[in-house]
Amino acid sequence: MADTRCADADLQLDVDVMILEYTLYHAIKAQFDFLSSGRQDATRASESTRLLTIFDCFVHHFNQHHPTHPKSSDFYSNLDVLEFLVLLSNRSGDTSTAAFSDDTPEKLRSISAENLASRRRWLAARERYARERLRGQPAATSSDKLALQDLEDQIYKSWNQHYAFGAHQQRRTISPSLFDLLPRFIEISAEMSATLNLPPNETWMHIACEFMLQASLEALRMRSLQSQSLSQSFSQAAVNDMTPRLDDCFAWGYADPRYLVPDGASPDKKMQLVNDLFIDPDCVTEEEEDDDDADSGDPDLLGDHDLDEDPEWTQTRSQWLCEFSMAVDASAQSQSCRLDRLSVKFPLGAFQDKLISFMQSVWDLLCGDLNRKPVLAQIEEGHIKSLGVVEGPEFDEFLDRVGLKRDSRGILTFDVPELTRPSDRLDLAPLDPPDGLHIRGNAWSRDKTDKVNSKKRTRT
């Protein structure tokens, strides 16, 4: 049997797509293994680096040989997960799993500036949205929401008046801040929620809120460092513009899309996905019922329900924000002591363990129960459940049909006896391996229109 894979362009594309998905899957899996081990296991760090390099090299190889082939939305969703894990692992001290390209620090600074601008646009939209909502609501409801907003404003005001929270070691510029990782986590969560067609549960809400708390602790101390290092020609207003505040870190929730984008514009799909993540599921249910009523053609059944934020998220977010409650005239020393106590109460390492455990469980659910595991990874496990090929004689028959066999060690290889290469194992070495990994660079670039569609969700 001659090996004609490279002679058939379509077949070669199919094979390369399977390899691309397979290398991405194992790169993610290795990152989870490293991060869940405590981030100090040199062996797992080395293995995750090796698999990450293989994937990065094969992306270059794939883009070179199939430059016009569009990648799937599942690929980009998994790529988001990998980028998040790689950046998170790079914060783990001396043990890192990636060697970044030279332009990565500048890219991270640019992303950080955009993240900050995005959160402040959200804060402005939220304020306008709240005013509009309060006008048409009963006095009792308006009073409750106003009291909650006043509490938030008081907390923010007390932390925005001081900058000197004590000297702390500045993070490396190559490491992303928690404030910059937070939007990635929210976006990944929104895509997973839409894929599963389920709203976020209580566990996710507390993890997201603690993420905001941890980002706040880091950002408040970073503001102190930057305010101390600025020359006298800069005012403290410059610090206010350049670094995240407490309200920036907690600027997550639902806001009317009309206030999030310029007049006449529409929110992009990612913005809509994130906004949908925080919608009250009961409002979505009512809207779907109204759609059914509208389809029935009975004008007496038509309704007009405005979407609103999930009250469970509103309450959970408020509880975590209240950890920063202080008197408005509290001294900088008092605030520094509060940050120290919060760091002890909520250890960063323990939070990262919870974060990784939760993300891995959801990712495993997507790969397993929803049959999104790559075909080659399924073959490794002795089945192809996504194609209805299960373990046993049926799977062995499938292997024989596609020219695969197990060697004496149980490893699957191509059954190509005429192949004269010194090895019958697949060689993934690219022509020109990159010098470093390029986060959102040429190799990992994506079509911005290729996103997961937003889905309406009901709570189960």
C-alpha positions as CSV (number, residue, x, y, z in Angstrom):
1,M,0.0,0.0,0.0
2,A,1.6,3.2,-1.2
3,D,1.5,6.3,1.0
4,T,-0.5,8.8,-1.1
5,R,-1.5,11.3,1.6
6,C,0.8,14.1,0.3
7,A,-0.3,13.4,-3.3
8,D,-3.9,14.2,-2.4
9,A,-4.2,17.8,-1.4
10,D,-7.6,17.4,0.3
11,L,-6.5,14.4,2.2
12,Q,-3.3,16.2,3.3
13,L,-5.4,19.1,4.5
14,D,-7.6,16.8,6.5
15,V,-4.6,15.1,8.1
16,D,-3.0,18.5,8.9
17,V,-6.2,19.7,10.5
18,M,-6.4,16.6,12.7
19,I,-2.7,17.1,13.7
20,L,-3.3,20.8,14.5
21,E,-6.3,20.0,16.7
22,Y,-4.3,17.2,18.3
23,T,-1.3,19.3,19.2
24,L,-3.4,22.1,20.5
25,Y,-5.4,19.6,22.7
26,H,-2.2,18.2,24.2
27,A,-0.6,21.6,24.7
28,I,-3.7,22.7,26.8
29,K,-3.7,19.4,28.7
30,A,0.0,19.8,29.6
31,Q,-0.6,23.4,30.8
32,F,-3.4,22.2,33.1
33,D,-1.2,19.4,34.4
34,F,1.6,21.9,35.2
35,L,-0.6,24.5,36.8
36,S,-2.5,22.0,38.9
37,S,0.8,20.5,40.2
38,G,1.6,23.6,42.1
39,R,3.5,25.3,39.3
40,Q,6.9,24.2,40.7
41,D,7.2,20.7,39.0
42,A,10.2,21.1,36.7
43,T,9.4,17.8,34.9
44,R,5.8,18.9,34.1
45,A,7.1,22.4,33.2
46,S,9.5,20.8,30.7
47,E,6.8,18.6,29.2
48,S,4.4,21.5,28.8
49,T,7.1,23.6,27.2
50,R,7.9,20.8,24.7
51,L,4.2,20.3,23.7
52,L,3.7,24.0,23.5
53,T,6.7,24.3,21.2
54,I,5.4,21.5,19.0
55,F,2.0,23.2,18.6
56,D,3.6,26.6,17.9
57,C,5.8,25.1,15.2
58,F,3.0,23.2,13.6
59,V,0.8,26.3,13.5
60,H,3.5,27.9,11.4
61,H,3.7,24.8,9.3
62,F,-0.1,24.7,8.8
63,N,-0.3,28.4,8.0
64,Q,2.5,28.1,5.4
65,H,0.9,25.1,3.6
66,H,-2.8,26.1,4.0
67,P,-2.8,29.9,4.2
68,T,-6.4,30.3,3.1
69,H,-8.0,27.5,5.1
70,P,-10.4,29.0,7.8
71,K,-10.0,27.5,11.2
72,S,-13.0,26.4,13.2
73,S,-14.6,28.4,16.1
74,D,-13.7,25.4,18.4
75,F,-10.0,25.9,17.4
76,Y,-10.1,29.6,18.4
77,S,-12.0,28.8,21.6
78,N,-9.3,26.3,22.6
79,L,-6.6,28.8,21.5
80,D,-8.1,31.3,23.9
81,V,-7.8,28.7,26.7
82,L,-4.2,27.9,25.8
83,E,-3.1,31.6,25.7
84,F,-4.7,32.2,29.1
85,L,-3.0,29.2,30.7
86,V,0.4,30.1,29.2
87,L,0.2,33.7,30.4
88,L,-1.0,32.5,33.9
89,S,1.9,30.0,34.1
90,N,4.4,32.7,33.3
91,R,3.4,34.4,36.6
92,S,4.5,31.3,38.5
93,G,7.9,32.4,39.5
94,D,11.1,31.0,38.1
95,T,9.4,28.0,36.4
96,S,7.8,29.1,33.1
97,T,6.5,27.1,30.2
98,A,7.0,29.7,27.4
99,A,9.8,31.7,25.9
100,F,8.0,34.8,24.6
101,S,8.9,36.8,21.5
102,D,10.7,40.1,21.9
103,D,7.6,42.2,21.1
104,T,5.4,40.4,23.7
105,P,6.0,43.1,26.4
106,E,4.8,45.8,24.1
107,K,1.8,43.8,23.0
108,L,0.9,43.2,26.7
109,R,1.1,46.9,27.4
110,S,-1.1,47.7,24.4
111,I,-3.7,45.1,25.5
112,S,-3.6,46.4,29.1
113,A,-4.4,50.0,27.9
114,E,-7.3,48.6,25.8
115,N,-8.6,46.6,28.8
116,L,-8.5,49.7,31.0
117,A,-10.3,51.8,28.4
118,S,-12.9,49.0,27.9
119,R,-13.7,48.8,31.7
120,R,-14.1,52.6,31.9
121,R,-16.4,52.6,28.9
122,W,-18.4,49.9,30.8
123,L,-18.5,52.0,33.9
124,A,-19.9,55.0,32.0
125,A,-22.4,52.8,30.2
126,R,-23.4,51.2,33.5
127,E,-24.1,54.6,35.1
128,R,-26.3,55.8,32.2
129,Y,-28.1,52.4,32.1
130,A,-28.8,52.6,35.9
131,R,-30.2,56.1,35.6
132,E,-32.6,55.0,32.8
133,R,-33.7,51.9,34.7
134,L,-34.4,53.7,37.9
135,R,-36.7,56.2,36.3
136,G,-39.3,53.6,35.3
137,Q,-39.2,51.4,38.4
138,P,-41.2,51.5,41.7
139,A,-39.9,53.7,44.4
140,A,-39.0,50.7,46.7
141,T,-37.0,49.0,44.0
142,S,-35.3,52.2,43.0
143,S,-34.4,52.9,46.6
144,D,-32.8,49.5,47.0
145,K,-30.7,49.9,43.9
146,L,-29.7,53.4,44.8
147,A,-28.5,52.3,48.2
148,L,-26.4,49.6,46.6
149,Q,-24.9,52.0,44.1
150,D,-24.2,54.5,46.9
151,L,-22.4,51.8,48.9
152,E,-20.2,51.0,45.9
153,D,-19.5,54.7,45.2
154,Q,-18.4,55.2,48.9
155,I,-16.0,52.2,48.7
156,Y,-14.5,53.4,45.4
157,K,-14.1,56.9,46.8
158,S,-12.3,55.8,49.9
159,W,-9.7,53.9,47.8
160,N,-9.2,56.5,45.1
161,Q,-8.1,59.2,47.5
162,H,-4.7,57.6,48.5
163,Y,-1.9,56.1,46.4
164,A,0.8,55.2,49.0
165,F,0.0,51.7,50.2
166,G,3.5,50.7,51.1
167,A,6.5,49.4,49.1
168,H,6.0,46.1,47.3
169,Q,8.0,44.3,44.7
170,Q,7.1,45.3,41.2
171,R,6.1,42.4,38.9
172,R,8.1,41.6,35.8
173,T,7.1,43.6,32.8
174,I,6.8,40.3,30.8
175,S,4.2,39.0,33.1
176,P,0.6,40.0,32.5
177,S,-1.3,41.5,35.4
178,L,-4.3,39.8,36.9
179,F,-6.3,42.8,35.7
180,D,-5.3,41.8,32.1
181,L,-5.9,38.1,32.6
182,L,-9.4,38.8,34.0
183,P,-11.0,39.8,30.7
184,R,-9.6,36.7,29.1
185,F,-11.1,34.5,31.8
186,I,-14.5,36.3,31.4
187,E,-14.5,35.9,27.6
188,I,-13.6,32.2,27.9
189,S,-16.3,31.7,30.4
190,A,-18.8,33.4,28.1
191,E,-17.9,31.2,25.2
192,M,-18.2,28.0,27.4
193,S,-21.5,29.2,28.8
194,A,-22.9,29.8,25.3
195,T,-21.6,26.4,24.1
196,L,-23.2,24.6,27.1
197,N,-26.3,26.7,26.8
198,L,-26.2,27.3,30.5
199,P,-25.9,30.4,32.7
200,P,-23.0,30.6,35.1
201,N,-23.5,28.8,38.4
202,E,-22.7,30.0,42.0
203,T,-19.3,28.4,41.9
204,W,-18.3,30.4,38.8
205,M,-19.6,33.6,40.3
206,H,-17.5,33.3,43.4
207,I,-14.4,32.4,41.4
208,A,-15.0,35.4,39.1
209,C,-15.5,37.7,42.0
210,E,-12.4,36.5,43.8
211,F,-10.5,37.0,40.5
212,M,-11.7,40.7,40.7
213,L,-10.6,40.9,44.3
214,Q,-7.1,39.5,43.5
215,A,-6.8,41.8,40.5
216,S,-7.7,44.7,42.8
217,L,-5.1,43.8,45.4
218,E,-2.4,43.7,42.8
219,A,-3.6,46.8,41.0
220,L,-3.9,49.0,44.1
221,R,-0.3,48.2,45.1
222,M,0.9,48.7,41.6
223,R,-0.7,52.2,41.6
224,S,1.3,53.0,44.7
225,L,4.6,51.9,43.0
226,Q,3.9,53.9,39.9
227,S,2.8,57.0,41.8
228,Q,6.1,56.9,43.7
229,S,8.2,56.4,40.5
230,L,6.6,59.2,38.5
231,S,8.5,62.4,38.1
232,Q,7.2,65.6,39.7
233,S,6.0,66.7,36.2
234,F,3.3,64.1,36.4
235,S,0.3,64.6,38.6
236,Q,-1.5,61.9,40.5
237,A,-4.2,62.3,37.8
238,A,-1.7,60.6,35.5
239,V,-1.7,57.6,37.8
240,N,-5.4,57.6,37.7
241,D,-5.4,57.4,33.9
242,M,-2.5,54.9,33.6
243,T,-3.3,52.2,36.1
244,P,-6.5,50.3,37.2
245,R,-8.6,51.5,40.1
246,L,-10.7,49.4,42.4
247,D,-13.8,50.2,40.3
248,D,-12.0,49.2,37.1
249,C,-11.3,45.8,38.5
250,F,-14.9,45.2,39.6
251,A,-16.4,46.6,36.3
252,W,-18.1,43.4,35.2
253,G,-21.8,42.8,34.8
254,Y,-24.7,43.5,32.5
255,A,-25.2,46.9,30.8
256,D,-27.5,47.9,28.0
257,P,-25.7,47.4,24.7
258,R,-27.0,50.8,23.5
259,Y,-24.7,52.5,26.0
260,L,-21.7,50.3,25.4
261,V,-21.1,51.3,21.8
262,P,-21.3,54.6,19.9
263,D,-24.6,55.7,18.6
264,G,-25.7,53.7,15.6
265,A,-23.1,50.9,16.1
266,S,-23.7,47.3,17.1
267,P,-21.7,45.4,19.7
268,D,-19.4,42.8,18.3
269,K,-20.1,39.2,19.0
270,K,-17.6,38.9,21.8
271,M,-19.0,41.9,23.6
272,Q,-22.5,40.5,23.2
273,L,-21.4,37.1,24.5
274,V,-19.8,38.7,27.6
275,N,-22.9,40.8,28.2
276,D,-25.2,37.8,27.9
277,L,-23.1,36.0,30.6
278,F,-24.6,38.4,33.2
279,I,-28.2,38.5,32.0
280,D,-31.0,37.5,34.4
281,P,-32.1,34.0,33.1
282,D,-35.7,34.8,34.1
283,C,-35.6,37.8,31.8
284,V,-34.4,35.6,28.9
285,T,-37.2,33.1,29.6
286,E,-39.8,35.9,29.5
287,E,-38.3,37.2,26.3
288,E,-38.5,33.8,24.7
289,E,-42.1,33.4,25.8
290,D,-42.9,36.8,24.2
291,D,-41.2,35.6,21.0
292,D,-43.6,32.6,21.0
293,D,-46.5,34.9,21.7
294,A,-45.5,37.2,18.8
295,D,-45.3,34.2,16.5
296,S,-48.8,33.2,17.5
297,G,-50.1,36.6,16.1
298,D,-52.3,37.4,19.1
299,P,-51.7,41.1,20.0
300,D,-53.1,40.7,23.5
301,L,-50.2,38.3,24.3
302,L,-47.4,40.6,23.2
303,G,-45.1,42.0,25.9
304,D,-42.0,44.2,26.2
305,H,-39.4,43.0,28.8
306,D,-36.2,44.8,29.2
307,L,-33.2,42.6,30.0
308,D,-31.5,43.0,33.4
309,E,-28.6,41.8,35.3
310,D,-28.8,38.4,37.1
311,P,-29.6,39.4,40.7
312,E,-27.5,36.5,42.0
313,W,-24.5,38.0,40.3
314,T,-25.3,41.5,41.5
315,Q,-25.5,40.2,45.1
316,T,-22.3,38.1,44.9
317,R,-20.3,40.9,43.3
318,S,-21.5,43.3,46.0
319,Q,-20.5,40.9,48.8
320,W,-16.9,40.6,47.4
321,L,-16.6,44.3,46.9
322,C,-17.6,44.9,50.5
323,E,-14.3,43.3,51.5
324,F,-12.8,46.7,50.7
325,S,-15.3,48.7,52.8
326,M,-13.5,51.4,54.8
327,A,-14.3,54.9,56.1
328,V,-14.1,57.5,53.4
329,D,-11.4,59.4,55.4
330,A,-9.3,56.3,56.2
331,S,-5.6,56.9,56.1
332,A,-3.2,55.4,53.6
333,Q,-1.7,53.3,56.4
334,S,-5.1,51.9,57.3
335,Q,-5.7,51.0,53.7
336,S,-2.3,49.3,53.5
337,C,-3.1,47.2,56.5
338,R,-6.4,46.3,54.9
339,L,-4.6,45.1,51.8
340,D,-2.3,43.0,53.9
341,R,-5.2,41.4,55.8
342,L,-7.0,40.6,52.5
343,S,-3.9,39.0,51.1
344,V,-3.8,36.7,54.1
345,K,-7.5,36.0,54.1
346,F,-7.5,35.2,50.3
347,P,-4.1,33.7,49.4
348,L,-3.3,34.1,45.7
349,G,-2.0,30.5,45.4
350,A,-5.1,29.0,46.8
351,F,-7.2,31.1,44.4
352,Q,-5.2,30.0,41.4
353,D,-5.7,26.4,42.4
354,K,-9.4,26.9,42.5
355,L,-9.4,28.7,39.3
356,I,-7.4,26.0,37.4
357,S,-9.5,23.2,38.9
358,F,-12.7,24.8,37.8
359,M,-11.5,25.6,34.3
360,Q,-10.1,22.1,33.8
361,S,-13.4,20.5,34.9
362,V,-15.4,22.6,32.5
363,W,-12.9,22.0,29.7
364,D,-12.9,18.3,30.3
365,L,-16.7,18.4,30.2
366,L,-16.6,20.1,26.8
367,C,-14.1,17.7,25.4
368,G,-15.8,14.6,26.8
369,D,-19.5,14.9,27.1
370,L,-19.9,17.1,24.1
371,N,-17.5,15.0,21.9
372,R,-15.2,17.9,21.2
373,K,-12.0,15.9,21.8
374,P,-9.8,15.7,18.7
375,V,-10.2,12.6,16.6
376,L,-6.5,11.6,17.0
377,A,-6.9,11.9,20.8
378,Q,-9.9,9.7,20.7
379,I,-8.0,7.1,18.7
380,E,-5.3,7.1,21.3
381,E,-7.9,6.2,23.9
382,G,-9.1,3.3,21.7
383,H,-12.4,4.7,20.4
384,I,-13.9,7.4,18.2
385,K,-17.1,8.1,20.1
386,S,-17.7,11.3,18.1
387,L,-18.1,9.2,15.0
388,G,-20.0,6.4,16.8
389,V,-17.0,4.0,16.7
390,V,-16.7,2.4,20.2
391,E,-14.1,0.2,21.8
392,G,-13.6,-3.4,20.8
393,P,-13.8,-5.3,17.5
394,E,-15.5,-2.3,15.8
395,F,-12.6,0.0,16.6
396,D,-10.0,-2.6,15.6
397,E,-11.8,-2.9,12.2
398,F,-11.7,0.8,11.8
399,L,-7.9,0.9,12.5
400,D,-7.4,-1.7,9.8
401,R,-9.5,0.3,7.3
402,V,-7.5,3.5,7.8
403,G,-4.1,1.8,7.8
404,L,-3.3,2.1,11.5
405,K,-1.9,-0.6,13.7
406,R,-0.5,-0.9,17.3
407,D,3.2,-1.7,17.7
408,S,4.6,-4.0,20.4
409,R,4.3,-1.1,22.9
410,G,0.7,-0.4,22.1
411,I,1.5,2.8,20.2
412,L,-0.5,3.5,17.0
413,T,1.5,3.9,13.8
414,F,0.7,4.0,10.1
415,D,0.8,0.6,8.5
416,V,2.9,1.6,5.5
417,P,5.5,-1.2,4.8
418,E,6.7,0.4,1.5
419,L,7.7,3.6,3.3
420,T,11.5,3.9,3.2
421,R,11.8,6.7,5.8
422,P,14.0,5.6,8.8
423,S,11.0,6.0,11.1
424,D,7.3,5.4,10.6
425,R,6.4,7.9,13.3
426,L,5.0,11.2,12.1
427,D,7.6,14.1,12.0
428,L,6.1,17.4,13.0
429,A,9.3,19.5,12.5
430,P,8.6,22.7,10.6
431,L,10.8,24.3,7.9
432,D,11.5,27.4,10.0
433,P,10.8,27.1,13.7
434,P,10.1,30.4,15.4
435,D,12.5,32.0,17.9
436,G,9.7,32.5,20.4
437,L,6.0,32.1,21.0
438,H,3.9,34.9,19.6
439,I,0.8,35.6,21.7
440,R,-1.8,36.8,19.2
441,G,1.0,37.1,16.7
442,N,1.2,36.0,13.0
443,A,1.1,32.3,13.8
444,W,-1.8,32.5,16.2
445,S,-3.8,35.2,14.3
446,R,-7.5,34.7,13.8
447,D,-10.4,35.8,11.7
448,K,-12.2,38.2,14.0
449,T,-15.5,37.4,12.3
450,D,-15.2,33.7,13.2
451,K,-16.7,33.7,16.7
452,V,-19.1,31.5,18.6
453,N,-22.7,32.8,18.1
454,S,-24.5,34.1,21.2
455,K,-27.2,31.7,22.5
456,K,-30.1,32.4,24.8
457,R,-29.9,30.4,28.0
458,T,-32.3,29.2,30.6
459,R,-31.3,28.2,34.1
460,T,-31.4,24.5,34.8
